[in-house]
Amino acid sequence: MKTITLNKPMGMLIDGEYVQTKKTIPVINPSNEEVIAEVPDASREDLDKAVAAAREAFPAWSSRPTEERAELLMKLADVIEKNKEELTELLMNENGKPLQASQAEMEDSIRWYRAIASQRLEEEILEDSEVHKVVLQYVPLGVVGAIVPWNYPMNLAAWKIAPALLTGNTLVVKPSPNTPLSTLRMAELAKDLFPKGVLNVISGGDDLGPWMTAHEGMDKISFTGSTATGKKVMKSASDNLKRTTLELGGNDAAIVLPDADPKQVVEGLFWAAFANTGQVCVDAKRLYIHEKMYDEVLEEMITYAKTIQVGDPSDPKTGLGPLQNKMQYDKVKELIKETKDSGARIAYEGEIPAGKGYYIPVTIVDNPPEDSRLVQEEPFGPIVPLLKYKDMDEAVQRANHTKYGLAGSVWGKDLELAYDVASRLETGTVWINESQVMQPDFPFGGHKESGIGVEHGKSGLAAFTNSRTVMIKKK
């Protein structure tokens, strides 16, 4: 894969100006481990400037009609679409996501801005009698800090930017230091689109996130990342009672019913587990297969896995790329080694390209113990256990026996049974005969330690507001 060469240093967008810093952070292409760019490492002073700019811009921005804010979000989508080839190339090189998947993420982010721009959070009349009227209003919070992860940098930024701006808030956005390029370039392209200070995008290392969550000038933190980090965000934000939306980790279970056709469900199951090389919070991390069809499903899964090419993201034939960063690469390698050392049977271990790059082979494990790390933890990589079960009560009990509760899926022909099973899963989202279907108007959030709050739809918009009840005595 040919590494891109950036013609100029990347900068940050603060108060309508694109600025650089003396201290920088290298960005590494995970497919070949080459440094492809240097990006600013924001100081605490840089953050203070961004928050102050957002605070100053808030009164005028929040006072603008919703229609005007929506129109600017539509224009942002147009800017991304006009420059989507450049942004897709940046995304593919910084993230390691294959070309088609990078293109799909860019299209999704464009679609998200436009869809959210069309949504409205209208005030509600709760009572209107001859003597009394009660109105429920939704008012913006103020300055929102958006902390975006490295697995879907453009799309998950849109999940935060669009509803926050539409509801009248101003923003300070921090992309992951592993994948800041596409977001910083988007900010540069949109520099003159919004009033100064409305949208600020800053990059930085491990200190920047905690500075944001503790900053007294922030009114809300919208965070997507691990459960461990989410707990730290919540603790830090509690100092001044910041609002928080936390979309955190998952250990999602897929349950295959006894009547499922292995040949029909295997493709959906494979991508439910291995999409984005296993680096999706809602990837299926545990596949529970009824014992009467377990062997056939395992065989079909291996047969399908052999058709998927792992390698150069720029090759149109590539289905899965590398892991995004060395830290995650080392974690998954260690987990695979521990799984092998434990005596668990590796049913399939695929091929990876020779040379550099954070590549891990597609790995399928045959019925490991329920208390193994592979089953109990979130691998966030291309390794998945297939597990036998005898009856539905057992499958549901095992699926729910986790601190996580993000999503899950059920696969089978009997839709009534599938719906019954889905209704018993302790998760925020359950798919039946599909996986990872997300839409701007479908609420998404986790149960248990998979998060707090909801994104998307009316609930997602409301999460960026405070409610205000106005009561009028007419007589």
N, C-alpha and C positions, 0 to 999 in steps of 0.2 A: 504494500500500500504506500502510495506517495503521500508524504506528510505535507500539509499546507504550509505556506510561509506567509505570515502576516506582514503587510507592507508598512505598518506603522504600529506604535505601541497602543495597547488598549487602555481605555480610560474609564472613569466613573462619571455618572450623571448626578451632579449635586447642584440644586438651585438653578437648573436650566443651563448649566455649563458642563462641558465634558473635560474632566480634569485627570491628570496623572499624579502619581506619588513617587517619591525617591525610592522607597522600599517596595519591592515587587515579589510576586509569588509565581513560580513556574507552573505551567499547565502541561500535563503529559498526555500524549496520545497512547491510550492503553493497548492498542493493537501492535505497537512496536517500541513502546517505552521511550520515545523521543520527545524532547521538550519542543512544543510547537508555539509557545507564546509566553510572555511575562505579563501579568496583570497587577493592578494596584493592590497593595496591602494597606487597607484603610487604617488610619490611626484613630484614637479616641476623639481627637479634635475633628477629623473628617466626619465621624459619625455625628458629633455634636452639630456640625454645620448642616448636615443633611436633615437632622431632626428639626433644627431651628427653621430651616427653609420650609419644611413640610408644615410646621406649626404656623408659620406666617402665612402660608398659602391657604390654610384650611378655611378661614371665614369666607373668603370670596368663592372658593371652590364649592363649599357646602351650600352656599346661597344660590348657586346657579341652578336653573331648572334641570330636572333629571333628563329631559330630552336633549339638552345641550351636552351633558356629560356622556350620554349614550352615543351621541353623534361622534364625539371624539374617540370613544372606544371603537366604533366602526372604522374610523380613519386609521387607528392603530392596526386593526386587522388588515386594512388595505396596504399599509406600509410593510407589514410582515409578508403579505402575499406577493407584493411587488419584488421583494428581496429574498424570497423563500429559497432560491437555489443557493445563494451565498450563506444564508443562515443554516440551511440543511447541511452544507459542507462543514461548517464550523461545528455543528452538533455532532455529526458523524465522527469527526476527528477528535473531539474532546471527550465524547461519551463512549465510543466504540460500538455504538448501535449500528447494525447493518443499514445499508442505503435505504432499502424499502421501509424499514421501521423508522428511520430518521425522517423520511419524507412523510410518513403517516403521522408522526408526532407533530411535525410542523403544520400539517393540514388540520390536525385536531386543535392545535392552539389557535389557529385562525378561526375555526368554527366556534371555539369556545368564546372568544371575544365577541363575535357577532351574536351568538345566542344569548349571552348574559346581557348584552346591550339592549336586547329586546324585552328583557324581563322588567317587571315593575313591582315595587313594594308599596302599595297604596295605603293611605290611612283608612281605618275601618270605623264605621259607625256602630258602636256597641249598644247605644240606646238613643232613641229620639222620640220623646213623648211631648205632650203639651207643656210639661213643666220642667223637663230635664233632658239634656243631651250629653252623651259621652262619646268621645272620639279617641281612638287609639292611633297614635302617631309613631313613626319610626324615624329616629334622628341619628345622624352619623356620630361615630365615636370620637373621631379626631385623627390622630396620627397612628397609622398601622405599620407595624414591622412585619415584613413577610420574609420568612426564612425557608429557602427552597432547596430540596435535596438534589443529588447528582444523577438519579436514575432517569428522571424525566424533566430536565431543567426548563425547557420551553413550555411544555404543557402545564406543569404544576405551578409555574409562575403565572400563567394565565388564570389558573384556578383561584389565585389570590388577588392579582391585580384587577381583574375585571369586576368582581363584585365589590371590592373595596372602593374603587373609584366611582362605580355607578351609584353607590349609596352615599357618596359625598365625602368620603374620607380622603386624606392624602397619605402618601406611601413612602416608606424606605424599604427597598427590596434588597435582600442579600442572597445572591446565588451561591451554590456550593463552590469552595475554592478548587474543587476538582473539575467542575464544568461551568466556568463563568463566561466563556467566550460568546456563545450565542445570545445570552441575556444582555451582556454589556454592549454588544453590537446592536441589538434591538433598541436599547436605550439611546445609543448614539443616533440611530436612524429616526427615533421619535423625539429627539431633543427639542425641536421647535413646535411640536404638536400640542403639548399641554402647557398651561401657564407655568411659569417658573415655580419650582418647589412642589408641585403637585405629585410628580413621579420622580423619585430619586433612586438610583441603582448603584450600590456600592459593593466592592469585593474586598475580601480579607481572609485572614487565617482563622485559627481556632479561637482566638480571643474575641473576634467581632460578634459572634452570636451571643455569648454571655453579656457583652456590653449592651447589646440591643435589648435583651430580655430584662436587664436591670435598669435601663434608662428611664428616668422619671418623665421624660418627654413623650414616651410611647403610651398610647392608650389601649392598644391591643397587639398581641403577637399571634400571627397565624403561622404555625410550624408544621412541617411534614418531615418525619425522620424516625429514628429508633425510639422505642419505649424508654430506654435508659436515659437518652438525652431529653425526651419529652418530660420526664419527671423533673429534671433539672430546670427546664424552661418554666414549668409550672411553679416550682419553688421560688425561682428568681422573680417571676412576674407577680407573685403574691405580695411582694414588699409594698407595692402601691396599688394592689388589686387590679392589675391590668386584666382586661378580658383576654381569653385564650381560646384558640381553636387548635387542637392537637390531633393530627392524623398520624398514627404511630404504627408500630410493627404488627405483624400477624403471623399466625401459624395455621393457615387456612386448611380445612379438611375438605376433600372431595369424597363423596360416598357414591359408589356404583351399585345400583340396585340389582337384585338377582335376575330381573327380566331384561337387563340391558344387552344390546348386541355388541360384543367386543369390537367387531370390525367397524361398526358405525360410530362408536364413542371414542375410539383410540386417538384420532386426530385431535378432537376437542380436549381430551384429557392431557395429551402431550403438551399442547400450547397453554393449557391452564396451568401446568406445572413449570414449563421451561420458557415461557415468554420473556423476552429481554434477558436471556441467559439466567433466568431464575431471579432476576433483580427487580421484582415487583412486589409491593406490600401485599397485594391480593393474589399472588401466585398460589396455586394449590401446593402446599408443603407436605401433605400427607394424603395418600390415596387409599381409601378403605374399599376393598373389593370383596364381594361375597365369595365364600370359599368354593362354591360349586363352579364358579367361572374364573377363579383367580388365575389359574395356570394359563388359560387362554388369553386373558387380558394382558398378563405379563408378556406372553409371547408376541402378541400384536403390538404392544408398546415397544418392544425391542426392535421388531421389524420396521416400525415407523421411524424410530430414532435413527436407524441406519441410513435413512434417506435424507437426513438433515445435515447440511454442510456447516461445519464450524470453521471460521477463518476470517479472512480479510473483509472488513465491513464494506469496502467499496466494490467488491465482487457481487454482481447481481444474483449469483447462485448461492451466496452465503445466507443461511437462515439464522445463525446465532454467532455473535461476536465474542470478544473477551469480556471478562469482568472489568468494571470501570476503573478500579484503583488497586494499588498493591496491598493496601491494608485488608480490603475485602478478599482479595486473591489469597493472601496468606491465611486468613481465617477459614476459608472454604477448603483450602488444601489440607489444613490441620484437621478439619472435621472429617474429610474423606480418609485421611490416614488413620484417625482414631476409629472410624467405622470399620475399616479393613482390619485393624489390629484387634478389634473386639471379636472377630470371627464371623461377622455378618457376611452373607453371600452377596458379592457384587454380581448382579445378573447381567449387567451391561456396562461397559466403559468405552465410550466412543473415541474417535481420533481427533487430534488437534494439530494445527500447523507447526512445523519445526521453526526454531528461532525464537526471537523475543516476542513479548506480548503476554498479557495476563489471561492466558487461555486455560480453561478447565474443561475436560471432556464431559459430555453428557453422561451422567452416572445414575443408574437405576439399581436400587438395593432391594433384595428379595426378603420381605417379611422380617425386618429386624425387631428386636424386643421393644415393647411399648415404652419402656423407661429409658431407652437409649437417647443420647443427645440429639441424634438425627431426627428423632420423632418429637422430642420435647421442645427443641429450640427452632428458631427461624434461620435456616442456612443462608438465605439470600444469595444463592448460587445454583448452578445446574446439577443438583443432586436431589433425588426424591426417593422416598421409601414407598413401596407397595405393601399393604398390610391386609391380612385376611380377617374377615369377621364371619360370625355364624348367623346372627339375627339382627333385626333392625334396632332393637333396644340397645344391644351391645354397641352397634356402630355409632348411634347417637351419643351414648354415654362416653365413648372414647373420643369422639370428635369434640365434645364439649369439655373434656378434661384437660383444660389449658387455661393459662392466665390471659390468653388473647381472645379476641372476639371481633375480628375485622370483617371477614367474609367467608363464604363457603359455597359449595356447589353440590347438586344432587343430579345423578345421571340415570335415566331409565325410561321405559315405555309407559308404565302406569303413572300418569300425571297426578292422579288423585293421591296415590301413595307418595310420590315424590314431593307433592305439596305438603303433605302431612309431616314428612321427614324434615323438609325445609323449615316448617313452622316450629320445629323443636330445637333447631340449632341456635345457639346463643351468640349470634353475630349480627352486625349491622346490615349486612347485605347477604342474600343467598340467591344464587343463580340455579336454574333448573335447565339442564341440557345446553348450557352455554356458560361462558366465563368471561369476566373482566369487561362486561358491557357497562360503559359509563356514559351518561348523558347530562347536559347542563341543567336539566330540570328534574333529575332523579336524585333525591337526597342521599348523601353518602357519609357515613361516620361509623366509628367503632364502638363496640361494647367492651366492658372490663378494661384491661390495660392496653387496648388498641386505640384509645383516644378519648377525647372529650370534644363535644360539639359536632356540628354537621356542616358539610359543604354541599353546594349546589341547591337549585330550586329555591322556593320561597324561604325555607329554613336557612339555607346557606346565605341568602341576602340578609336575612334578619340577624345573622350572627355578626354582621359588621355594623350593627346599629344598637342603640338603646331604645327601649319602648318608653313612650310617654303617654300617659292617660290624662286627657283634658276633660273636665266635667263642668257643665254649664247649667246653672240654675236659671231657668227662664222666667219664673214668677216668684 
